[in-house]
Amino acid sequence: MKAIRVHQFGDPDVLKLEDVPDPVPAANQVLVNAHAIGVNPVETYVRAGKYGPRQFPYIPGSDIGGTIQAVGPGVTQFKPGDRVYTASTLTGAYAQLALADASKVFPLPPNVSFQQGAAIGVPAATAYKALFFRGQIKPAETIFIHGASGGVGIACVQLARAHGCTVIGTAGSDAGRQLVRKEGAHHILDHTAPNYLEELMTLTDSRGADAIFEMLANVNLDKDLTVLAKFGRVVVVGNRGRIEIDPRQAMARDADIRGMTLMLATDADLLVIHRALGAALEAGILRPVIDAEMPLANAAQAHREILEGNSHGKIVLIP
């Protein structure tokens, strides 16, 4: 099979298309035929060596929309040909075929494309955990999604809107803001404008947001605390560096700053998350947005697009 492999940390050019043997499923494993592969920001950090040591060579990625190619002993919930998406893989997702633990694979509803299936595992699950596990959002609350035009942000908009929240989202381009509006945000702000946080306070009658979901905390966290309602919480979903904050802003509001990572979700957490996501997909509440499709060989280009922040929605690779 064809696969992208990494032999050393470095820039996107270390992503190499190679021929590797087809994997074979062992007990309680399935072999997934990848029709589409999701590209996530975390994979750019791992490739660059920011997430610690890794055994080389490795195949990046975790998110696939595809079909079951074969099942190992003990697997009864799937059969060859079933449409599925993966929450993680054992051998890496940037490949024509991938092994996965059967418990980390979920049915892909017929109304959802393979490309959309590749946009669920990390982005939608991250959005769900951020909103409902860490943010503990409630109907009628005002939710501020700071950076809403990416894969996680769009899922946050769709799920929070369906939950009965008032949703305010930001994006840095006209195309991004149009997308955020189309996907259900009640109010859209331009986070490149000098007065956009003043607009947020006007929209909330100077009360602020009950919960803020922050996609770039190293730029925005200090500002977030100034537009948070009393007893509010900021959930840090994304971050690329350090920042200085004024803790008095949190003290004055009895506010919480809550970090989160999908990697700490337990098997029980993932079962809850993906049961909920499956229902949202079937009902049309969750509608992953695909920004671009690229050949598997163009993985390096996909990583560059992610880092440059040019995508609105999800970039997927097609094997």
DRENDO-1510 file (C-alpha; in Angstrom, 1 decimal, always signed):
<recs>
REC; n; res; u; v; w
REC; 1; MET; +0.0; +0.0; +0.0 .
REC; 2; LYS; +1.0; +3.7; -0.3 .
REC; 3; ALA; +1.5; +5.6; +2.9 .
REC; 4; ILE; +3.1; +8.9; +4.1 .
REC; 5; ARG; +5.9; +8.2; +6.5 .
REC; 6; VAL; +8.1; +10.4; +8.7 .
REC; 7; HIS; +11.7; +9.3; +9.3 .
REC; 8; GLN; +12.8; +12.4; +11.3 .
REC; 9; PHE; +11.3; +15.5; +12.8 .
REC; 10; GLY; +11.3; +18.6; +10.6 .
REC; 11; ASP; +9.3; +20.8; +8.3 .
REC; 12; PRO; +6.5; +19.5; +6.1 .
REC; 13; ASP; +9.0; +18.1; +3.5 .
REC; 14; VAL; +9.8; +15.2; +5.9 .
REC; 15; LEU; +6.4; +13.7; +4.9 .
REC; 16; LYS; +7.4; +11.1; +2.3 .
REC; 17; LEU; +5.1; +8.9; +0.1 .
REC; 18; GLU; +6.4; +5.3; +0.3 .
REC; 19; ASP; +5.4; +1.7; -0.4 .
REC; 20; VAL; +4.8; -0.3; +2.8 .
REC; 21; PRO; +3.4; -3.8; +3.4 .
REC; 22; ASP; -0.4; -4.0; +3.9 .
REC; 23; PRO; -1.2; -4.5; +7.7 .
REC; 24; VAL; -3.1; -7.5; +8.9 .
REC; 25; PRO; -5.7; -7.3; +11.7 .
REC; 26; ALA; -5.1; -9.2; +14.9 .
REC; 27; ALA; -7.7; -10.0; +17.5 .
REC; 28; ASN; -10.2; -7.2; +18.1 .
REC; 29; GLN; -8.8; -5.2; +15.3 .
REC; 30; VAL; -10.2; -4.1; +12.0 .
REC; 31; LEU; -8.5; -3.1; +8.7 .
REC; 32; VAL; -9.9; +0.1; +7.3 .
REC; 33; ASN; -9.8; +1.0; +3.6 .
REC; 34; ALA; -9.3; +4.8; +3.7 .
REC; 35; HIS; -11.5; +6.7; +1.2 .
REC; 36; ALA; -10.6; +10.1; +2.9 .
REC; 37; ILE; -8.1; +11.1; +5.6 .
REC; 38; GLY; -8.4; +14.1; +7.9 .
REC; 39; VAL; -5.5; +16.4; +8.5 .
REC; 40; ASN; -5.4; +18.0; +11.9 .
REC; 41; PRO; -3.2; +20.7; +13.5 .
REC; 42; VAL; -1.9; +18.3; +16.1 .
REC; 43; GLU; -0.2; +16.3; +13.4 .
REC; 44; THR; +1.8; +19.3; +12.3 .
REC; 45; TYR; +3.1; +19.7; +15.9 .
REC; 46; VAL; +4.0; +16.0; +16.2 .
REC; 47; ARG; +5.8; +16.1; +12.8 .
REC; 48; ALA; +7.8; +19.2; +14.0 .
REC; 49; GLY; +8.9; +17.4; +17.2 .
REC; 50; LYS; +6.9; +19.6; +19.6 .
REC; 51; TYR; +5.1; +16.7; +21.2 .
REC; 52; GLY; +8.2; +14.7; +22.3 .
REC; 53; PRO; +9.9; +11.6; +21.1 .
REC; 54; ARG; +8.4; +9.3; +18.5 .
REC; 55; GLN; +9.5; +5.9; +17.1 .
REC; 56; PHE; +10.6; +6.3; +13.5 .
REC; 57; PRO; +9.5; +5.8; +10.9 .
REC; 58; TYR; +5.8; +6.5; +11.6 .
REC; 59; ILE; +2.6; +7.1; +9.6 .
REC; 60; PRO; +0.8; +10.3; +10.9 .
REC; 61; GLY; -2.8; +10.8; +11.5 .
REC; 62; SER; -5.8; +9.2; +13.2 .
REC; 63; ASP; -9.0; +10.2; +11.2 .
REC; 64; ILE; -10.3; +8.2; +8.4 .
REC; 65; GLY; -13.6; +8.0; +6.5 .
REC; 66; GLY; -13.8; +4.6; +4.8 .
REC; 67; THR; -14.9; +1.0; +4.7 .
REC; 68; ILE; -14.0; -2.1; +6.6 .
REC; 69; GLN; -11.5; -4.2; +4.5 .
REC; 70; ALA; -11.1; -7.1; +6.9 .
REC; 71; VAL; -11.8; -7.9; +10.6 .
REC; 72; GLY; -9.6; -9.8; +13.1 .
REC; 73; PRO; -10.8; -12.6; +15.4 .
REC; 74; GLY; -13.3; -11.5; +18.0 .
REC; 75; VAL; -14.8; -8.6; +16.0 .
REC; 76; THR; -18.5; -9.1; +15.6 .
REC; 77; GLN; -19.8; -5.5; +15.3 .
REC; 78; PHE; -18.3; -4.9; +11.8 .
REC; 79; LYS; -18.0; -6.8; +8.6 .
REC; 80; PRO; -16.1; -6.1; +5.3 .
REC; 81; GLY; -17.8; -3.3; +3.4 .
REC; 82; ASP; -19.3; -1.4; +6.3 .
REC; 83; ARG; -19.0; +2.4; +6.2 .
REC; 84; VAL; -17.1; +3.7; +9.2 .
REC; 85; TYR; -15.0; +6.5; +10.6 .
REC; 86; THR; -12.1; +6.2; +13.0 .
REC; 87; ALA; -11.5; +7.9; +16.3 .
REC; 88; SER; -7.9; +6.7; +16.3 .
REC; 89; THR; -5.7; +4.2; +14.4 .
REC; 90; LEU; -2.9; +1.8; +15.4 .
REC; 91; THR; -0.8; +2.2; +12.3 .
REC; 92; GLY; -1.5; +5.8; +11.3 .
REC; 93; ALA; -4.1; +7.3; +9.0 .
REC; 94; TYR; -2.1; +8.8; +6.1 .
REC; 95; ALA; -2.3; +5.6; +4.2 .
REC; 96; GLN; -4.5; +3.5; +1.9 .
REC; 97; LEU; -5.1; +1.0; +4.7 .
REC; 98; ALA; -5.0; +1.4; +8.4 .
REC; 99; LEU; -5.4; -0.9; +11.4 .
REC; 100; ALA; -7.6; +0.3; +14.2 .
REC; 101; ASP; -8.9; -1.2; +17.5 .
REC; 102; ALA; -12.5; -2.1; +16.8 .
REC; 103; SER; -13.6; -0.1; +19.8 .
REC; 104; LYS; -12.2; +3.1; +18.2 .
REC; 105; VAL; -14.2; +2.7; +15.0 .
REC; 106; PHE; -17.8; +3.9; +14.6 .
REC; 107; PRO; -20.5; +3.5; +12.0 .
REC; 108; LEU; -20.7; +6.3; +9.3 .
REC; 109; PRO; -24.3; +7.2; +8.6 .
REC; 110; PRO; -25.4; +6.9; +5.0 .
REC; 111; ASN; -26.1; +10.7; +4.8 .
REC; 112; VAL; -22.5; +11.5; +5.6 .
REC; 113; SER; -19.7; +11.4; +2.9 .
REC; 114; PHE; -16.4; +9.7; +3.4 .
REC; 115; GLN; -14.8; +13.1; +3.3 .
REC; 116; GLN; -17.0; +14.3; +6.1 .
REC; 117; GLY; -16.3; +11.0; +8.0 .
REC; 118; ALA; -12.6; +12.0; +8.0 .
REC; 119; ALA; -13.5; +15.2; +9.8 .
REC; 120; ILE; -15.1; +13.7; +12.8 .
REC; 121; GLY; -12.5; +11.8; +14.9 .
REC; 122; VAL; -10.4; +14.7; +16.2 .
REC; 123; PRO; -12.3; +17.9; +15.3 .
REC; 124; ALA; -15.9; +17.0; +16.2 .
REC; 125; ALA; -14.9; +14.9; +19.2 .
REC; 126; THR; -12.7; +17.8; +20.5 .
REC; 127; ALA; -15.6; +20.2; +20.0 .
REC; 128; TYR; -18.0; +17.9; +21.9 .
REC; 129; LYS; -15.6; +17.4; +24.8 .
REC; 130; ALA; -14.8; +21.2; +24.9 .
REC; 131; LEU; -18.5; +22.2; +24.9 .
REC; 132; PHE; -20.1; +19.5; +27.1 .
REC; 133; PHE; -17.4; +18.0; +29.3 .
REC; 134; ARG; -15.2; +21.0; +30.0 .
REC; 135; GLY; -17.4; +24.0; +29.1 .
REC; 136; GLN; -20.6; +22.4; +30.6 .
REC; 137; ILE; -22.7; +24.7; +28.4 .
REC; 138; LYS; -26.4; +25.1; +29.0 .
REC; 139; PRO; -29.3; +26.2; +26.8 .
REC; 140; ALA; -29.8; +30.0; +26.9 .
REC; 141; GLU; -26.2; +30.7; +27.7 .
REC; 142; THR; -24.1; +32.9; +25.4 .
REC; 143; ILE; -21.2; +31.1; +23.9 .
REC; 144; PHE; -18.2; +32.9; +22.3 .
REC; 145; ILE; -16.1; +30.7; +19.9 .
REC; 146; HIS; -12.8; +32.6; +19.4 .
REC; 147; GLY; -11.7; +31.3; +16.0 .
REC; 148; ALA; -14.8; +29.6; +14.6 .
REC; 149; SER; -14.0; +28.9; +11.0 .
REC; 150; GLY; -11.8; +25.8; +11.4 .
REC; 151; GLY; -12.9; +22.2; +11.8 .
REC; 152; VAL; -13.2; +22.3; +15.6 .
REC; 153; GLY; -14.8; +25.8; +15.5 .
REC; 154; ILE; -17.5; +24.9; +13.0 .
REC; 155; ALA; -18.4; +21.8; +15.0 .
REC; 156; CYS; -18.7; +24.0; +18.1 .
REC; 157; VAL; -21.0; +26.4; +16.3 .
REC; 158; GLN; -23.3; +23.6; +15.0 .
REC; 159; LEU; -23.5; +21.7; +18.3 .
REC; 160; ALA; -23.9; +24.8; +20.5 .
REC; 161; ARG; -26.6; +26.2; +18.3 .
REC; 162; ALA; -28.6; +23.0; +18.4 .
REC; 163; HIS; -28.2; +22.9; +22.2 .
REC; 164; GLY; -30.1; +26.2; +22.5 .
REC; 165; CYS; -27.1; +28.5; +23.1 .
REC; 166; THR; -26.7; +32.0; +21.6 .
REC; 167; VAL; -23.5; +31.6; +19.5 .
REC; 168; ILE; -21.0; +34.3; +18.8 .
REC; 169; GLY; -18.2; +33.3; +16.5 .
REC; 170; THR; -15.1; +35.0; +15.0 .
REC; 171; ALA; -13.1; +34.6; +11.8 .
REC; 172; GLY; -10.3; +36.6; +10.2 .
REC; 173; SER; -11.6; +36.7; +6.6 .
REC; 174; ASP; -14.8; +37.4; +4.7 .
REC; 175; ALA; -15.0; +33.8; +3.6 .
REC; 176; GLY; -14.5; +32.5; +7.1 .
REC; 177; ARG; -17.2; +34.8; +8.5 .
REC; 178; GLN; -19.6; +33.8; +5.8 .
REC; 179; LEU; -19.0; +30.2; +6.6 .
REC; 180; VAL; -19.5; +30.7; +10.4 .
REC; 181; ARG; -22.8; +32.6; +9.7 .
REC; 182; LYS; -23.9; +29.8; +7.3 .
REC; 183; GLU; -23.3; +27.1; +9.9 .
REC; 184; GLY; -25.4; +28.7; +12.5 .
REC; 185; ALA; -23.7; +31.5; +14.5 .
REC; 186; HIS; -26.1; +34.2; +15.6 .
REC; 187; HIS; -23.4; +36.8; +15.5 .
REC; 188; ILE; -20.1; +37.0; +13.7 .
REC; 189; LEU; -17.2; +39.2; +14.5 .
REC; 190; ASP; -13.9; +40.0; +12.7 .
REC; 191; HIS; -11.1; +39.2; +15.2 .
REC; 192; THR; -8.7; +41.3; +13.1 .
REC; 193; ALA; -10.8; +44.4; +13.7 .
REC; 194; PRO; -9.5; +46.7; +16.6 .
REC; 195; ASN; -12.9; +46.9; +18.3 .
REC; 196; TYR; -14.4; +43.5; +17.9 .
REC; 197; LEU; -14.4; +42.7; +21.7 .
REC; 198; GLU; -16.3; +46.0; +22.3 .
REC; 199; GLU; -18.9; +44.6; +19.8 .
REC; 200; LEU; -19.1; +41.4; +21.8 .
REC; 201; MET; -19.9; +43.4; +25.0 .
REC; 202; THR; -22.5; +45.4; +23.1 .
REC; 203; LEU; -24.1; +42.2; +21.9 .
REC; 204; THR; -24.3; +40.9; +25.4 .
REC; 205; ASP; -25.5; +44.2; +27.0 .
REC; 206; SER; -22.1; +44.5; +28.7 .
REC; 207; ARG; -22.6; +41.2; +30.5 .
REC; 208; GLY; -20.0; +39.2; +28.5 .
REC; 209; ALA; -20.0; +35.6; +27.4 .
REC; 210; ASP; -20.9; +32.7; +29.7 .
REC; 211; ALA; -18.3; +30.4; +28.1 .
REC; 212; ILE; -15.4; +31.1; +25.7 .
REC; 213; PHE; -13.9; +28.4; +23.5 .
REC; 214; GLU; -10.4; +29.6; +22.7 .
REC; 215; MET; -8.6; +28.3; +19.6 .
REC; 216; LEU; -5.4; +30.4; +19.9 .
REC; 217; ALA; -4.8; +31.1; +23.6 .
REC; 218; ASN; -1.3; +32.4; +23.3 .
REC; 219; VAL; -2.8; +35.4; +21.4 .
REC; 220; ASN; -6.2; +35.8; +23.0 .
REC; 221; LEU; -6.4; +34.4; +26.6 .
REC; 222; ASP; -5.7; +37.7; +28.4 .
REC; 223; LYS; -8.3; +39.5; +26.3 .
REC; 224; ASP; -10.8; +36.7; +26.8 .
REC; 225; LEU; -10.9; +37.3; +30.5 .
REC; 226; THR; -12.0; +40.9; +30.0 .
REC; 227; VAL; -15.2; +39.8; +28.1 .
REC; 228; LEU; -16.2; +36.9; +30.3 .
REC; 229; ALA; -19.4; +37.0; +32.3 .
REC; 230; LYS; -19.4; +36.5; +36.1 .
REC; 231; PHE; -18.9; +32.8; +37.0 .
REC; 232; GLY; -17.9; +32.2; +33.3 .
REC; 233; ARG; -15.3; +29.8; +32.0 .
REC; 234; VAL; -12.7; +29.9; +29.3 .
REC; 235; VAL; -11.9; +26.5; +27.7 .
REC; 236; VAL; -8.4; +26.5; +26.1 .
REC; 237; VAL; -8.8; +24.3; +23.0 .
REC; 238; GLY; -5.8; +25.5; +21.0 .
REC; 239; ASN; -2.5; +27.2; +21.8 .
REC; 240; ARG; +0.9; +27.8; +20.1 .
REC; 241; GLY; +3.0; +29.5; +22.7 .
REC; 242; ARG; +3.1; +31.4; +26.0 .
REC; 243; ILE; +1.1; +34.4; +27.2 .
REC; 244; GLU; +1.0; +36.8; +30.1 .
REC; 245; ILE; -2.4; +37.2; +31.7 .
REC; 246; ASP; -3.9; +39.4; +34.5 .
REC; 247; PRO; -5.3; +37.0; +37.1 .
REC; 248; ARG; -7.4; +39.8; +38.6 .
REC; 249; GLN; -9.7; +39.6; +35.6 .
REC; 250; ALA; -10.5; +36.0; +36.6 .
REC; 251; MET; -10.7; +36.9; +40.3 .
REC; 252; ALA; -13.2; +39.7; +39.7 .
REC; 253; ARG; -15.5; +37.2; +37.9 .
REC; 254; ASP; -15.1; +34.0; +39.9 .
REC; 255; ALA; -14.0; +32.7; +36.5 .
REC; 256; ASP; -12.4; +29.5; +35.5 .
REC; 257; ILE; -9.7; +28.8; +32.9 .
REC; 258; ARG; -10.0; +25.2; +31.8 .
REC; 259; GLY; -7.5; +23.4; +29.7 .
REC; 260; MET; -8.5; +20.4; +27.6 .
REC; 261; THR; -7.0; +17.7; +25.3 .
REC; 262; LEU; -8.8; +15.0; +23.5 .
REC; 263; MET; -5.9; +12.7; +24.3 .
REC; 264; LEU; -7.0; +12.4; +28.0 .
REC; 265; ALA; -10.5; +11.2; +27.1 .
REC; 266; THR; -11.1; +7.7; +28.5 .
REC; 267; ASP; -12.7; +4.8; +26.6 .
REC; 268; ALA; -15.9; +5.6; +28.5 .
REC; 269; ASP; -15.7; +9.3; +27.5 .
REC; 270; LEU; -15.2; +8.3; +23.9 .
REC; 271; LEU; -18.1; +6.0; +23.9 .
REC; 272; VAL; -20.4; +8.9; +25.1 .
REC; 273; ILE; -18.9; +11.4; +22.7 .
REC; 274; HIS; -19.2; +9.2; +19.6 .
REC; 275; ARG; -22.7; +8.0; +20.4 .
REC; 276; ALA; -23.7; +11.7; +20.7 .
REC; 277; LEU; -21.9; +12.6; +17.5 .
REC; 278; GLY; -23.4; +9.7; +15.6 .
REC; 279; ALA; -26.9; +10.9; +16.6 .
REC; 280; ALA; -26.0; +14.5; +15.6 .
REC; 281; LEU; -24.7; +13.3; +12.2 .
REC; 282; GLU; -27.8; +11.2; +11.5 .
REC; 283; ALA; -30.1; +14.2; +12.4 .
REC; 284; GLY; -28.1; +16.6; +10.3 .
REC; 285; ILE; -27.1; +18.7; +13.3 .
REC; 286; LEU; -23.4; +18.0; +12.8 .
REC; 287; ARG; -22.3; +18.7; +9.2 .
REC; 288; PRO; -18.5; +18.6; +8.8 .
REC; 289; VAL; -17.4; +21.2; +6.3 .
REC; 290; ILE; -14.7; +20.2; +3.8 .
REC; 291; ASP; -12.5; +23.1; +2.6 .
REC; 292; ALA; -10.1; +21.2; +0.3 .
REC; 293; GLU; -9.4; +17.7; -1.0 .
REC; 294; MET; -5.8; +16.8; -1.9 .
REC; 295; PRO; -4.0; +13.7; -3.1 .
REC; 296; LEU; -2.3; +11.7; -0.4 .
REC; 297; ALA; +1.1; +12.6; -2.0 .
REC; 298; ASN; +0.3; +16.3; -1.2 .
REC; 299; ALA; +0.4; +15.8; +2.6 .
REC; 300; ALA; +3.2; +18.4; +2.9 .
REC; 301; GLN; +1.1; +21.0; +1.2 .
REC; 302; ALA; -1.8; +20.2; +3.5 .
REC; 303; HIS; +0.4; +20.7; +6.6 .
REC; 304; ARG; +1.5; +24.1; +5.2 .
REC; 305; GLU; -2.1; +25.2; +4.6 .
REC; 306; ILE; -3.0; +24.2; +8.2 .
REC; 307; LEU; -0.1; +26.2; +9.6 .
REC; 308; GLU; -0.8; +29.3; +7.5 .
REC; 309; GLY; -4.4; +29.3; +8.7 .
REC; 310; ASN; -5.7; +29.5; +5.1 .
REC; 311; SER; -8.3; +26.8; +5.5 .
REC; 312; HIS; -12.0; +27.2; +6.4 .
REC; 313; GLY; -13.3; +23.9; +7.5 .
REC; 314; LYS; -11.4; +20.6; +7.0 .
REC; 315; ILE; -8.5; +19.6; +4.6 .
REC; 316; VAL; -8.7; +15.9; +3.7 .
REC; 317; LEU; -6.3; +13.7; +1.8 .
REC; 318; ILE; -7.6; +11.2; -0.9 .
REC; 319; PRO; -5.5; +8.0; -1.2 .
</recs>
